[in-house]
Structures are given as C-alpha cells and as structure tokens.
C-alpha cells in the first residue's frame, strides 16, 4: 500500500514590518473581508501539501474531488491571506490573523494554487497566488550574508522545514528572510527552496550542556569579534545563546541550534542592538457575523449560488443565513479572514444539503436558530 506523505508550506503576503519581531510570520494591514466593512487588523497564512498537486499537461485544470481533498481531519489552522473561492471570483482581502495558517495544496494552475483550509468549524477550498507561499527550506542550507569575511569559520545555516520570506530573486538565487528565535537574511540557491516540506513538530532550542549567556533582542551575531565583522543573524525571539568561549571583556564566541537554524559566531555584550522585524498585533478586533441560524454539521458550502462545492461545516455552527432565491441561501461564517460568504442549497435554513464525507464531522445535533444577544 502506498503511503502519502503530508507536507507543509506557507501562505504569506509580502509586507515588511520593522522593530522587534514577536510572531513568526508577516501580515497585511487594513483590508476588506468579502465585502464587509474595512477592518484594521492583519493577516497571514501557512500551507501543508496533501493529496498531490495536479494539473493537466496542456495547462488546463484537471478535475479533482474537492470533498475528498478536505476529508483529513487532522489540521490545526490559524491566520489568513487574500484568497478566492473560485477562479475569477471576487477576492477576499484578509483583515485578520497574525499567525501562520496550515493548508493543503491540492491543485495548481499557472502561478495559482488551490488550497484546502481546515478550520475548527469549517473546511473549504480556495485559490491564492503562489507568491503568497512562504518558502520552505528543503535541505540544510548555509546563508550568504553581506558583508561577510571570506576567511571566517563562523556560519549560519537554515535546516530542512524552516519557513522563509522570499524577498528578491536574481539568476538562480533567492534572497530570503527567516525569523524565529534568530532573524537571518541572505541568499540561497533556488534548489534549496520549495513550496512545501515534510510536516514536523516544532523543535525549540537544543540544549548542549554548555554555559549560556542571556542577550537582548536585536543582539547581532557576527563573523568576527569586532564591530565591522559580517552579520550572521540577530536575536529576534530568543535570548539565550551557548557560550563557546570568552574572547575578551566585550566579545563572546557563541552558538545556537534549534529545529530551524544552526549558527556559530560572536556577540558583543555591550554593542547596541540591531533592527529586527515583527508583525504588529491587530489594532482592532475582526468584524464578526451576527448569526441568525445554526447550520447542521456537514452542511455543504458552495462558492456561490449554482457554483461549485468548495467545502462543508464541521459541527453545528452559528451563521448568518440569508435567502438568495431559487432554493439558494447565502451563508456567512466567521473565519481568520473575517466574515466570508458562501452559498448553500435547500428548501429552508434548517434543511440545507449536507456533503461531508461519512465519519469526517460530528453528527448534526441542532438545527434551531441560535440565541442572539
């Protein structure tokens, strides 16, 4: 029996923020969610490739089974980014979320990817631009940072599975930025960067038994124990480094390793911190729907009236349900993008069609309207 390996990539919007970095992924500010009022929050996302991405050799879309693509129940997703429920459809400009969102890449067409979004209360398919994917490091990859000493034995390397922002491209190399415990920016070969990598649990700092030193965010790790030494990285979320040896009263040879990065260099106890990147917390909460019905678990979600099936709800879910005529209803759910409007089909809000695969969602328990404060 063949084994399908799950993999993960990351969806991201190319927006740069300055100062101290407190979350793992960048965000976009002040967008409008699916026609709702603008909300000044932020958005971001991550991806997991699941059933193999498919496309026809002629460039035409190959048919897929969207419900089968959504069936795996083992996802933990959070965050957001701009999406479309169908090709050519209206974009959903995300106001919300400042953390990665794991999704599954199920189809590709040109520079577009179709992803399966698995939320606690709903699963659905959406299209987004491939440029919104964070890069995933495919192999242990040293980072070239400039300026750097050509004779230094100090180094920084990203490890398989680390997720990076793609900043620029030149020839066969991509400029990337990684922000975890340590922020690193530099150039890597295109072959070291993929859209998805193996799913793995987060691995924090690896203890070595060496003496440690505590440093402030922004502390610069350099190739040489002097102010003009090449910059390898900067402390972003971390603050503990392993001490290799004391060089003098100011400089210390240090190292740090976790599941994403391996670095060896020099840090000053007295030098001022460098500038690092962060994503600001949303200045205001996301808009939410005012529900008037409780959808039954498994209720089918369409991209629009008479459109394609794109998903289903998980568990009995409060939603705003409005008559779209002709046996169709507009169903608006809260998501990391803010309120998103789908369509559903049935004779009444309490008897909408279901399409979840057997055993993939909890049994429906309620079909009555929720209590609205």
Backbone torsions as a table, in degrees:
resi	resn	phi	psi	omega
1	UNK	NA	131.3	-179.6
2	UNK	-72.5	149.1	179.0
3	UNK	-111.0	123.3	177.8
4	UNK	-89.6	116.3	178.9
5	UNK	-82.3	131.8	173.5
6	UNK	-81.5	150.2	178.9
7	UNK	-141.5	166.2	-174.8
8	UNK	-134.4	141.0	172.1
9	UNK	-132.2	-161.7	-178.4
10	UNK	-148.9	134.1	174.7
11	UNK	-93.1	137.7	-176.9
12	UNK	-154.2	150.0	171.6
13	UNK	-101.2	136.4	-173.9
14	UNK	-80.0	80.1	176.2
15	UNK	-128.8	129.8	-175.8
16	UNK	-102.8	135.2	176.7
17	UNK	-120.6	152.8	-177.0
18	UNK	-109.8	175.9	177.4
19	UNK	81.3	-156.9	-171.0
20	UNK	-73.7	131.7	-177.7
21	UNK	-86.9	127.0	-179.2
22	UNK	-120.8	-8.7	176.3
23	UNK	-131.8	168.8	-168.7
24	UNK	-84.0	-12.3	-169.0
25	UNK	-142.2	152.2	-177.8
26	UNK	-78.3	177.8	-172.3
27	UNK	-149.6	169.8	175.6
28	UNK	-120.2	149.0	-169.0
29	UNK	-117.0	143.3	168.7
30	UNK	56.0	56.9	174.0
31	UNK	-109.0	173.4	-177.3
32	UNK	-110.4	132.6	-177.2
33	UNK	-96.8	108.6	168.6
34	UNK	50.7	43.9	176.0
35	UNK	86.0	-4.0	178.3
36	UNK	-75.2	172.3	178.3
37	UNK	-63.7	146.7	179.5
38	UNK	-58.4	143.4	178.5
39	UNK	-130.5	131.2	-173.2
40	UNK	-84.3	44.6	177.0
41	UNK	-105.0	-173.1	-172.4
42	UNK	-121.2	169.0	-174.9
43	UNK	-148.8	148.8	176.7
44	UNK	-165.8	173.2	-179.2
45	UNK	-165.3	158.7	173.4
46	UNK	-127.3	164.9	-177.1
47	UNK	-132.3	153.9	175.9
48	UNK	-128.6	121.7	177.2
49	UNK	-80.1	134.7	-178.9
50	UNK	-118.8	-120.8	180.0
51	UNK	-48.8	142.7	-171.5
52	UNK	-51.7	136.7	176.2
53	UNK	-63.8	138.7	-173.8
54	UNK	-130.3	144.0	170.9
55	UNK	-158.1	152.4	-180.0
56	UNK	-74.7	152.1	-178.4
57	UNK	-65.1	-23.9	-179.6
58	UNK	-84.4	-3.3	-177.7
59	UNK	95.1	-9.6	177.8
60	UNK	-77.6	153.6	179.4
61	UNK	-67.5	130.0	172.8
62	UNK	-84.1	143.6	-179.5
63	UNK	-67.5	142.7	175.0
64	UNK	-133.3	165.4	176.5
65	UNK	-99.1	99.5	-174.0
66	UNK	-63.4	-33.9	-178.2
67	UNK	-69.7	-38.7	175.5
68	UNK	-62.9	-36.4	-179.7
69	UNK	-64.8	-28.9	-177.6
70	UNK	-90.1	-9.4	-169.9
71	UNK	-60.2	-40.4	-176.7
72	UNK	-57.8	126.0	-174.8
73	UNK	-91.2	1.5	-169.0
74	UNK	-99.2	64.2	177.6
75	UNK	-128.4	146.9	173.3
76	UNK	-124.9	107.5	-168.6
77	UNK	-120.8	143.5	177.1
78	UNK	-161.6	149.5	-178.5
79	UNK	113.6	-168.9	-178.8
80	UNK	-167.4	177.0	178.4
81	UNK	-179.4	169.0	-178.6
82	UNK	-72.1	133.9	-178.1
83	UNK	-140.4	169.8	170.2
84	UNK	-134.9	139.9	-179.9
85	UNK	-75.0	-23.1	176.8
86	UNK	-148.6	156.7	178.6
87	UNK	-59.5	131.2	-179.1
88	UNK	81.6	-3.3	-179.6
89	UNK	-78.5	172.6	-179.9
90	UNK	-67.4	136.0	179.0
91	UNK	-71.6	148.3	173.0
92	UNK	-105.4	105.4	-177.6
93	UNK	-88.4	113.9	-169.8
94	UNK	-74.0	129.5	165.3
95	UNK	-92.2	-17.0	-161.8
96	UNK	-111.7	158.5	171.0
97	UNK	87.3	138.7	176.2
98	UNK	-130.7	25.1	178.6
99	UNK	-128.5	162.1	-179.7
100	UNK	-63.5	154.1	176.3
101	UNK	-124.4	113.4	177.1
102	UNK	-73.9	128.4	176.1
103	UNK	-136.7	173.0	179.8
104	UNK	-115.6	126.0	175.7
105	UNK	-78.7	119.4	-176.8
106	UNK	-116.1	-12.9	-177.0
107	UNK	-161.5	151.9	176.7
108	UNK	-131.9	145.5	170.5
109	UNK	-146.2	108.8	-176.4
110	UNK	59.1	-125.3	-179.9
111	UNK	-93.4	10.9	178.4
112	UNK	-103.4	147.3	173.9
113	UNK	-126.3	144.4	174.3
114	UNK	-103.9	129.5	-174.1
115	UNK	-124.2	150.4	174.1
116	UNK	-97.7	119.8	-179.8
117	UNK	-99.5	123.4	-178.0
118	UNK	-115.9	104.4	178.2
119	UNK	-102.1	163.9	179.3
120	UNK	-59.0	-29.5	-174.1
121	UNK	-113.3	-1.5	-178.7
122	UNK	-162.2	153.6	171.5
123	UNK	-131.0	133.2	179.8
124	UNK	-155.5	162.5	179.1
125	UNK	-100.4	147.7	179.0
126	UNK	-151.9	156.5	176.9
127	UNK	-102.7	144.6	174.1
128	UNK	-150.0	164.7	179.3
129	UNK	-77.7	141.3	-179.2
130	UNK	-61.3	-26.3	179.6
131	UNK	-66.0	-15.1	177.2
132	UNK	-82.1	-2.8	177.7
133	UNK	-81.3	130.5	166.7
134	UNK	-66.3	147.0	173.6
135	UNK	-77.0	150.4	177.4
136	UNK	-119.5	128.9	-179.7
137	UNK	-71.1	126.2	-174.5
138	UNK	-88.8	-24.6	-177.4
139	UNK	-150.9	166.3	176.0
140	UNK	-57.6	124.0	-171.8
141	UNK	-135.6	113.2	172.7
142	UNK	-62.3	146.8	-179.5
143	UNK	-106.0	132.8	176.4
144	UNK	-94.1	114.9	177.6
145	UNK	-116.0	143.1	179.4
146	UNK	-118.6	141.4	-3.2
147	UNK	-77.5	152.7	177.5
148	UNK	-144.7	149.0	-179.6
149	UNK	-79.4	125.9	-179.4
150	UNK	-69.1	-15.1	-177.7
151	UNK	-102.9	-1.0	-175.7
152	UNK	-76.0	142.0	174.0
153	UNK	-90.5	-3.1	179.3
154	UNK	-74.2	155.5	-173.8
155	UNK	-156.9	165.3	166.3
156	UNK	-140.0	136.2	-179.6
157	UNK	-138.0	139.6	172.5
158	UNK	-92.1	146.0	-173.9
159	UNK	-105.2	158.2	-177.2
160	UNK	-53.3	133.5	179.2
161	UNK	97.6	-14.6	178.1
162	UNK	-64.4	140.4	-177.9
163	UNK	-103.9	136.4	-173.1
164	UNK	-134.6	152.1	169.7
165	UNK	-80.2	135.0	175.5
166	UNK	-94.3	115.2	-172.8
167	UNK	-97.7	-38.1	-176.1
168	UNK	-160.3	163.9	178.8
169	UNK	-137.9	137.1	178.3
170	UNK	-148.0	122.5	-178.7
171	UNK	60.8	-119.4	-179.6
172	UNK	-112.0	26.0	-179.8
173	UNK	-129.0	150.0	178.5
174	UNK	-121.8	134.1	173.9
175	UNK	-84.4	128.6	-175.7
176	UNK	-129.3	159.0	170.8
177	UNK	-128.8	128.1	173.6
178	UNK	-110.6	133.9	175.7
179	UNK	-130.6	110.6	173.0
180	UNK	-135.4	-127.4	172.3
181	UNK	-62.8	-33.7	178.2
182	UNK	-123.8	139.1	176.4
183	UNK	-96.1	131.1	-179.6
184	UNK	-132.9	140.6	176.2
185	UNK	-136.8	134.6	179.6
186	UNK	176.5	-165.4	-174.3
187	UNK	-111.8	140.5	176.6
188	UNK	-135.6	156.3	176.3
189	UNK	-65.0	145.6	179.4
190	UNK	-57.0	-32.2	-178.6
191	UNK	-66.8	-15.1	179.0
192	UNK	-89.6	-0.2	-173.2
193	UNK	-122.0	127.8	179.6
194	UNK	-131.3	168.8	178.2
195	UNK	-79.1	-21.9	-176.4
196	UNK	-149.5	151.2	177.8
197	UNK	-141.0	175.8	-178.1
198	UNK	-58.9	140.5	174.2
199	UNK	-69.8	131.5	177.7
200	UNK	-148.5	152.9	177.8
201	UNK	-73.0	152.3	177.9
202	UNK	-65.7	134.6	176.6
203	UNK	-116.7	115.9	179.5
204	UNK	-78.9	-165.2	-178.1
205	UNK	-52.5	134.4	179.1
206	UNK	-91.6	113.7	-180.0
207	UNK	-65.9	142.0	179.9
208	UNK	-116.4	-10.7	-176.4
209	UNK	86.3	-5.5	178.6
210	UNK	-77.2	163.0	171.3
211	UNK	-62.2	146.5	-178.2
212	UNK	-115.8	161.8	175.4
213	UNK	-130.6	140.9	177.7
214	UNK	-100.1	131.3	-179.4
215	UNK	-129.4	162.1	-179.1
216	UNK	-83.8	153.2	173.2
217	UNK	-54.5	137.6	-178.3
218	UNK	97.3	-11.0	178.7
219	UNK	-57.1	130.9	-173.9
220	UNK	-94.3	128.3	174.1
221	UNK	-96.4	124.7	-172.0
222	UNK	-118.7	165.7	-179.9
223	UNK	-77.4	-20.8	-178.5
224	UNK	-138.3	154.1	-179.6
225	UNK	-81.6	59.4	176.6
226	UNK	-154.1	159.7	-175.9
227	UNK	-57.5	-36.1	-177.3
228	UNK	-87.1	5.4	179.6
229	UNK	-64.1	150.4	179.7
230	UNK	-61.3	144.1	-177.8
231	UNK	-86.1	121.6	175.9
232	UNK	-91.2	-40.5	-178.3
233	UNK	-175.8	174.1	179.3
234	UNK	-133.9	142.8	175.9
235	UNK	-65.3	125.6	-178.8
236	UNK	-113.4	-65.8	178.4
237	UNK	-103.0	-23.6	-179.0
238	UNK	-85.0	170.0	177.2
239	UNK	-149.8	-0.1	-179.4
240	UNK	-116.6	128.9	175.9
241	UNK	-123.7	150.1	174.0
242	UNK	-80.8	137.1	179.3
243	UNK	-91.6	123.4	172.7
244	UNK	-85.1	-50.0	174.8
245	UNK	-167.3	156.2	173.4
246	UNK	-84.0	128.0	179.1
247	UNK	-86.4	-48.3	176.0
248	UNK	-157.9	-162.9	-177.3
249	UNK	-66.8	-20.9	-176.1
250	UNK	-106.8	-41.3	-169.8
251	UNK	-103.7	143.1	179.8
252	UNK	-131.9	134.0	172.6
253	UNK	-81.3	126.7	-171.3
254	UNK	-132.4	166.5	174.6
255	UNK	-147.1	158.7	177.2
256	UNK	-155.1	137.6	176.3
257	UNK	-141.5	135.2	167.5
258	UNK	-138.8	-161.6	-176.4
259	UNK	-72.4	-12.7	-176.6
260	UNK	-113.0	-25.6	-168.3
261	UNK	-144.8	148.1	175.5
262	UNK	-133.4	123.4	-175.2
263	UNK	-140.1	145.3	179.9
264	UNK	-144.3	119.5	-176.6
265	UNK	-167.7	-153.4	-177.6
266	UNK	-126.0	141.8	176.9
267	UNK	-130.6	144.1	179.1
268	UNK	-95.4	139.5	177.2
269	UNK	-77.2	-17.1	-171.0
270	UNK	-119.8	-15.8	-176.7
271	UNK	-67.4	147.6	178.4
272	UNK	-67.0	154.2	-179.2
273	UNK	-71.3	156.6	174.9
274	UNK	-91.4	174.5	-178.5
275	UNK	-85.7	129.9	177.5
276	UNK	-122.9	171.8	-172.7
277	UNK	-109.1	151.8	178.9
278	UNK	-150.9	167.8	169.5
279	UNK	-112.5	127.2	179.6
280	UNK	-71.1	147.8	173.5
281	UNK	-66.0	149.8	179.4
282	UNK	-57.5	129.9	-179.6
283	UNK	-72.2	-15.0	179.8
284	UNK	-148.8	152.9	179.8
285	UNK	-67.8	156.1	176.4
286	UNK	-65.8	150.7	169.7
287	UNK	-65.7	150.5	178.0
288	UNK	-131.4	159.6	179.2
289	UNK	-80.3	155.9	169.7
290	UNK	-101.1	101.6	-172.2
291	UNK	-70.2	149.3	174.1
292	UNK	-128.1	-3.8	176.7
293	UNK	-148.2	159.6	173.9
294	UNK	-109.2	115.0	179.0
295	UNK	-74.3	140.7	177.4
296	UNK	-73.1	144.4	178.3
297	UNK	-54.5	132.6	-179.7
298	UNK	93.1	-3.7	-179.8
299	UNK	-54.7	134.3	-175.4
300	UNK	-75.6	139.1	176.3
301	UNK	-113.3	129.7	178.3
302	UNK	-110.6	158.2	178.8
303	UNK	-66.8	-29.8	-180.0
304	UNK	-171.7	168.1	175.0
305	UNK	-54.4	131.0	-177.2
306	UNK	65.5	13.2	178.6
307	UNK	-89.7	-166.0	-179.0
308	UNK	-81.2	151.5	169.5
309	UNK	-69.3	127.9	-179.9
310	UNK	-122.1	-5.2	179.7
311	UNK	171.3	-164.4	-179.4
312	UNK	-160.1	162.0	-180.0
313	UNK	-89.8	154.1	-177.6
314	UNK	-116.0	113.7	-173.3
315	UNK	79.2	170.4	177.1
316	UNK	-75.0	124.8	-167.9
317	UNK	-124.6	131.1	173.2
318	UNK	-70.0	135.2	-177.4
319	UNK	-152.7	161.1	171.5
320	UNK	-92.4	117.2	-177.0
321	UNK	-116.9	124.4	-178.3
322	UNK	-130.1	146.0	-177.8
323	UNK	-69.6	125.4	176.4
324	UNK	-108.0	9.5	178.5
325	UNK	69.0	158.1	177.3
326	UNK	68.2	26.3	-179.2
327	UNK	82.5	10.5	178.6
328	UNK	-112.1	150.2	-179.2
329	UNK	-133.0	142.5	172.4
330	UNK	-88.9	125.1	-176.9
331	UNK	-117.2	115.2	-177.9
332	UNK	-108.5	125.1	-177.4
333	UNK	-118.2	152.3	171.1
334	UNK	-77.6	134.4	179.8
335	UNK	-141.5	174.4	173.9
336	UNK	-61.9	-15.7	176.5
337	UNK	-88.5	2.0	-167.7
338	UNK	90.9	-165.0	179.6
339	UNK	-65.1	130.7	177.5
340	UNK	-124.0	130.7	-177.4
341	UNK	-95.0	125.0	172.1
342	UNK	-112.4	-177.7	171.7
343	UNK	-121.4	154.9	174.5
344	UNK	-144.3	159.4	-171.3
345	UNK	-122.0	136.6	177.5
346	UNK	167.8	172.9	-178.9
347	UNK	-80.6	-20.9	-179.7
348	UNK	-158.6	160.0	178.9
349	UNK	-58.6	-23.5	-179.5
350	UNK	-89.5	-0.6	-179.1
351	UNK	-138.3	51.7	179.4
352	UNK	-82.9	149.6	-177.1
353	UNK	-63.6	142.6	176.9
354	UNK	-109.9	149.6	-180.0
355	UNK	-147.2	11.9	178.8
356	UNK	-67.4	140.1	177.0
357	UNK	-58.5	145.6	179.6
358	UNK	-53.9	132.2	177.1
359	UNK	79.1	1.6	-176.2
360	UNK	-90.8	-15.4	-179.5
361	UNK	-136.2	160.0	175.2
362	UNK	-63.2	152.6	177.7
363	UNK	-64.6	147.0	177.8
364	UNK	-65.7	135.8	-178.7
365	UNK	-122.8	-23.2	-174.2
366	UNK	-141.5	142.2	176.5
367	UNK	-132.7	13.3	-178.9
368	UNK	-93.4	159.5	-179.3
369	UNK	-65.7	139.2	178.5
370	UNK	-72.5	160.2	175.2
371	UNK	-76.4	123.9	-179.6
372	UNK	-103.1	123.2	-179.9
373	UNK	-64.4	NA	NA
